[in-house]
Amino acid sequence: MKAEKGVGYLIDNAKAIRELLPSYTSNHEFLVKPVKYDYASIGINYFPSIGIKANKHINNKNELVLKIKNFHLDTVYLVGYSTDSKNNTLVKFKDSILITPFQTREDASEIKINGDADFIFFKPQNTKKLEFINIVEK
């Protein structure tokens, strides 16, 4: 079997598959969108599940430390924390804390807080919608 030169045939195959998709009937809804891989398109093409991971632990000075890692492909602003998932009990940070987009081998951000926290509230830059996640005890 002779190996193809270049990857042009893969691009042609992908285009052919994408053209065929709308002709199939399915019980599942799907949308064939033009594929854009540039950073500018992240505002309209993002993963609906925001990949923020948060852990908490007590350090040797008896302080509560939150360790937060951003797996989202855009900047995230940490707004505050709470013991409840409703934002009416939200304890806001003095200033939002910027967490940079996901990068391989990047360390998690550590934040010391006064009080207890079970949820962290944040806003992804591309949606500007207030979201929250559960903080896992480490």
PAZAPA-4460 file (N, C-alpha, C; in steps of 0.05 Angstrom, whole numbers, plus 32768, in hexadecimal, padded with zeros to 4 digits):
% residues 138
    n_x    n_y    n_z   ca_x   ca_y   ca_z    c_x    c_y    c_z   seq   type   mol
   8011   7FE8   8000   8000   8000   8000   8012   8019   8000     1      M     A
   800D   802A   7FED   801E   8042   7FEA   8012   8059   7FFA     2      K     A
   8023   8066   800A   801A   807C   801A   8014   8095   8009     3      A     A
   7FFF   80A3   800F   7FF8   80BC   8001   800B   80D2   8009     4      E     A
   8011   80E3   7FF6   8023   80FA   7FFC   8012   8111   8006     5      K     A
   801A   811D   801C   800C   8134   8028   7FF2   812B   8036     6      G     A
   7FE3   813F   803F   7FCA   8139   804D   7FB2   8144   803E     7      V     A
   7FB5   814C   8025   7F9F   8157   8016   7F88   8143   8013     8      G     A
   7F8E   812A   8011   7F79   8116   800E   7F68   8115   8028     9      Y     A
   7F73   811A   803F   7F64   811A   8058   7F50   8132   8058    10      L     A
   7F5A   8149   804F   7F49   8160   804D   7F32   815B   803A    11      I     A
   7F38   814F   8023   7F23   8149   8010   7F0E   8135   801B    12      D     A
   7F18   8121   8029   7F06   810E   8036   7EF4   811B   804B    13      N     A
   7EFF   812C   805B   7EF0   813A   8070   7EDA   814C   8063    14      A     A
   7EE1   815A   804E   7ECD   816A   8040   7EB7   8159   8035    15      K     A
   7EBE   8142   8029   7EA9   8131   801E   7E96   8126   8033    16      A     A
   7EA1   811F   804A   7E91   8115   8060   7E7E   812B   806A    17      I     A
   7E89   8144   806E   7E79   815A   8077   7E62   8160   8064    18      R     A
   7E67   815D   804A   7E52   8162   8036   7E3C   814D   8037    19      E     A
   7E43   8134   803E   7E30   811F   8040   7E1E   811F   8059    20      L     A
   7E29   812A   806F   7E1A   8129   8088   7DFE   8134   8087    21      L     A
   7DF8   814A   807A   7DDD   8154   807A   7DC9   8142   806C    22      P     A
   7DD3   8130   805B   7DC0   811E   804C   7DB7   8106   805D    23      S     A
   7DC3   8102   8074   7DBB   80EB   8085   7DA5   80F3   8098    24      Y     A
   7D93   80E1   809D   7D7E   80E6   80B1   7D88   80DA   80CC    25      T     A
   7D80   80E7   80E1   7D8A   80DF   80FB   7D76   80E6   8111    26      S     A
   7D76   80D8   8127   7D66   80DF   813E   7D73   80F5   814E    27      N     A
   7D8C   80FB   8148   7D9B   810F   8157   7D9F   8128   8146    28      H     A
   7D9C   813F   8152   7DA0   8158   8144   7DBE   815D   8142    29      E     A
   7DC7   8166   812B   7DE2   816E   8127   7DE3   8185   8114    30      F     A
   7DF8   8195   8115   7DFB   81AC   8105   7E17   81AB   80F8    31      L     A
   7E17   81AD   80DE   7E31   81AD   80D0   7E39   81CA   80CE    32      V     A
   7E4E   81D2   80DC   7E58   81ED   80DC   7E73   81EE   80CD    33      K     A
   7E78   8204   80C0   7E93   8206   80B5   7EA8   8205   80CB    34      P     A
   7EBD   81F7   80C7   7ED1   81F3   80DB   7EE4   820B   80DA    35      V     A
   7EE8   8218   80F1   7EFB   822E   80F3   7F0D   8227   810B    36      K     A
   7F27   8229   8106   7F39   8223   811C   7F48   823B   8126    37      Y     A
   7F3F   8253   811F   7F4D   826A   8128   7F43   8273   8143    38      D     A
   7F53   8281   8152   7F4C   8289   816D   7F35   829D   816D    39      Y     A
   7F32   82AD   8158   7F1E   82C1   8157   7F02   82B5   8157    40      A     A
   7EFF   829C   814F   7EE5   8290   814D   7EDC   8283   8167    41      S     A
   7EEC   8284   817C   7EE6   8276   8195   7ECD   8281   81A2    42      I     A
   7EC6   829A   819D   7EAE   82A6   81A8   7E95   8298   819F    43      G     A
   7E95   828D   8187   7E7D   8280   817D   7E7F   8261   817C    44      I     A
   7E97   8257   817E   7E9C   823A   817E   7EAB   8232   8197    45      N     A
   7E9D   822C   81AC   7EAA   8223   81C5   7E9C   820A   81CF    46      Y     A
   7EAA   81FD   81E0   7E9E   81E5   81EC   7E89   81ED   8200    47      F     A
   7E71   81E2   81FF   7E5C   81EA   8211   7E63   81E3   822E    48      P     A
   7E72   81CF   8233   7E7A   81C8   824E   7E95   81D7   8254    49      S     A
   7E94   81E8   8268   7EAB   81F8   826E   7EBE   81E7   827F    50      I     A
   7ED6   81E5   8278   7EE9   81D3   8285   7EF9   81E0   829B    51      G     A
   7EEB   81E8   82B0   7EF9   81F3   82C8   7EF9   81DD   82DD    52      I     A
   7F10   81D8   82E9   7F12   81C5   82FF   7F1B   81D4   8317    53      K     A
   7F0E   81CF   832E   7F15   81DD   8347   7F16   81C9   835E    54      A     A
   7F2C   81CB   836C   7F2F   81BA   8384   7F34   81CD   839C    55      N     A
   7F2F   81C3   83B4   7F35   81D3   83CC   7F43   81C1   83E0    56      K     A
   7F55   81CE   83EF   7F62   81C0   8405   7F6B   81D5   841A    57      H     A
   7F71   81CB   8432   7F7B   81DC   8447   7F99   81D9   8447    58      I     A
   7FA7   81F0   8446   7FC5   81EE   8446   7FD0   81EC   8462    59      N     A
   7FEA   81EC   8465   7FF6   81E8   847F   7FF3   8200   8492    60      N     A
   7FE9   8217   8487   7FE4   822F   8497   7FC6   8230   849E    61      K     A
   7FB7   821A   8499   7F9B   8218   849E   7F8A   822C   848E    62      N     A
   7F93   8231   8475   7F85   8243   8462   7F77   8232   844D    63      E     A
   7F60   823A   8444   7F52   822C   842F   7F5E   8236   8414    64      L     A
   7F67   8223   8404   7F74   8229   83EB   7F64   821C   83D4    65      V     A
   7F5C   822C   83C0   7F4E   8222   83A9   7F64   821F   8393    66      L     A
   7F63   8208   8386   7F76   8203   8370   7F64   8200   8357    67      K     A
   7F68   8212   8343   7F56   8214   832C   7F66   8211   8312    68      I     A
   7F5C   8200   8301   7F69   81FC   82E7   7F54   8201   82D1    69      K     A
   7F5C   8210   82BD   7F4A   8217   82A6   7F50   8204   828F    70      N     A
   7F3D   81F3   8288   7F40   81E2   8270   7F30   81EE   8259    71      F     A
   7F24   8205   825D   7F14   8213   8248   7F28   8221   8235    72      H     A
   7F20   8224   821C   7F32   8230   8208   7F31   824E   8207    73      L     A
   7F25   825A   821B   7F25   8277   821C   7F2A   8280   8239    74      D     A
   7F2F   829A   823C   7F34   82A5   8257   7F1B   82A3   8268    75      T     A
   7F1F   829E   8281   7F09   829C   8294   7F0F   82AF   82AB    76      V     A
   7EFA   82BD   82B4   7EFD   82CF   82CB   7EEE   82C3   82E3    77      Y     A
   7EFD   82BF   82F9   7EF1   82B5   8312   7EE4   82CD   831F    78      L     A
   7ECB   82CA   8326   7EBB   82E0   8332   7EBA   82DE   8350    79      V     A
   7EB6   82C5   835A   7EB3   82C1   8377   7EAE   82A4   837E    80      G     A
   7EA5   82A0   8397   7EA0   8285   83A0   7E88   8285   83B3    81      Y     A
   7E7E   826D   83B9   7E66   826A   83C9   7E65   824E   83D5    82      S     A
   7E54   824B   83E9   7E4E   8230   83F4   7E35   8225   83E7    83      T     A
   7E28   8236   83D6   7E0F   822E   83C9   7E12   8234   83AB    84      D     A
   7E03   8225   839B   7E05   8229   837E   7DF5   8241   8374    85      S     A
   7DE6   824E   8386   7DD7   8266   837E   7DE9   827E   8383    86      K     A
   7DE9   8290   8370   7DFC   82A7   8372   7DF3   82BC   8386    87      N     A
   7DDC   82B9   8394   7DD5   82CC   83A9   7DE6   82C9   83C2    88      N     A
   7DF5   82B3   83C4   7E07   82B0   83DB   7E24   82B3   83D2    89      T     A
   7E28   82BE   83BA   7E43   82C1   83AE   7E54   82D5   83BE    90      L     A
   7E6C   82CD   83C5   7E80   82DF   83D1   7E93   82E6   83BA    91      V     A
   7E91   8300   83B1   7EA0   8309   839A   7EBD   830F   83A2    92      K     A
   7ECF   8309   838F   7EEB   8312   8393   7EEC   8330   838F    93      F     A
   7EFF   833D   839B   7F01   835A   8398   7F03   8361   837A    94      K     A
   7F13   8353   836C   7F16   8356   834F   7F14   833A   8342    95      D     A
   7F09   8338   832B   7F07   831E   831D   7F24   8314   8319    96      S     A
   7F27   82FA   831B   7F41   82ED   8317   7F42   82E0   82FC    97      I     A
   7F55   82E9   82EB   7F57   82DF   82D0   7F66   82C4   82D0    98      L     A
   7F5A   82B1   82C3   7F67   8297   82BF   7F6A   8293   82A1    99      I     A
   7F83   8290   8298   7F89   828F   827B   7F7D   8275   826E   100      T     A
   7F7A   8276   8254   7F70   825E   8246   7F82   8246   824A   101      P     A
   7F76   822E   8245   7F85   8215   8249   7F9F   8215   8239   102      F     A
   7FB4   820C   8247   7FCE   8207   823A   7FD9   81EE   8247   103      Q     A
   7FE5   81DD   8236   7FF1   81C5   8240   8007   81CB   8255   104      T     A
   8008   81BC   826A   801C   81BE   827F   801B   81D8   828F   105      R     A
   8004   81E5   828F   8001   81FD   829F   7FF8   81F6   82BB   106      E     A
   8004   8203   82CF   7FFD   81FE   82EA   7FE1   820A   82F1   107      D     A
   7FD5   81FE   8304   7FBB   8208   830E   7FBF   8222   831E   108      A     A
   7FAB   8233   831E   7FAC   824C   832E   7FA4   8245   834A   109      S     A
   7FB1   8250   835E   7FAA   824C   837A   7FA0   8266   8386   110      E     A
   7F8A   8264   8394   7F7E   827C   83A1   7F77   8275   83BE   111      I     A
   7F80   8285   83D0   7F79   8282   83ED   7F60   8293   83F2   112      K     A
   7F4D   8287   8400   7F34   8295   8405   7F2E   8294   8423   113      I     A
   7F1E   82A8   842C   7F15   82A9   8448   7EF8   829E   8448   114      N     A
   7EF4   8288   8454   7EDA   827C   8455   7ED9   8261   8447   115      G     A
   7EC1   8256   8445   7EBE   823C   8438   7EB4   8241   841C   116      D     A
   7EBA   822E   840A   7EB1   8230   83EE   7EAB   8214   83E4   117      A     A
   7E94   8211   83D8   7E8C   81F8   83CA   7E88   81FC   83AC   118      D     A
   7E85   8216   83A4   7E81   821D   8388   7E92   8235   8381   119      F     A
   7E9D   8234   8369   7EAC   824C   835E   7E9C   8257   8347   120      I     A
   7E98   8271   8346   7E89   827E   8331   7E9D   828C   831E   121      F     A
   7E97   828B   8304   7EAA   8296   82F0   7E9A   829E   82D7   122      F     A
   7EA8   82AE   82C7   7E9D   82B7   82AD   7EB1   82B1   8297   123      K     A
   7EAB   829F   8284   7EBD   829C   826D   7EBC   82B5   825C   124      P     A
   7ED3   82BD   8252   7ED4   82D6   8243   7EC3   82D4   822A   125      Q     A
   7EC0   82BD   821E   7EB2   82BB   8204   7E93   82BA   8208   126      N     A
   7E89   82B4   8220   7E6C   82B4   8223   7E63   82CA   8237   127      T     A
   7E74   82D2   8249   7E6E   82E6   825D   7E56   82DE   826F   128      K     A
   7E50   82C5   826F   7E39   82BB   827F   7E44   82B0   829A   129      K     A
   7E37   82B7   82B0   7E40   82AE   82CA   7E3B   8290   82CC   130      L     A
   7E50   8281   82D2   7E4E   8264   82D5   7E59   825C   82F0   131      E     A
   7E55   8244   82F9   7E61   823A   8312   7E67   821C   830F   132      F     A
   7E7A   8214   831F   7E81   81F7   8320   7E84   81F0   833E   133      I     A
   7E82   81D6   8343   7E86   81CB   835D   7EA4   81C9   8363   134      N     A
   7EAC   81D1   837B   7EC8   81CF   8383   7ECB   81B4   8391   135      I     A
   7EDD   81A4   8387   7EE2   8189   8392   7EF6   818A   83A8   136      V     A
   7EF0   817D   83BF   7F03   817C   83D5   7F19   8169   83CE   137      E     A
   7F32   8172   83D1   7F49   8162   83CA   7F54   8153   83E2   138      K     A
***
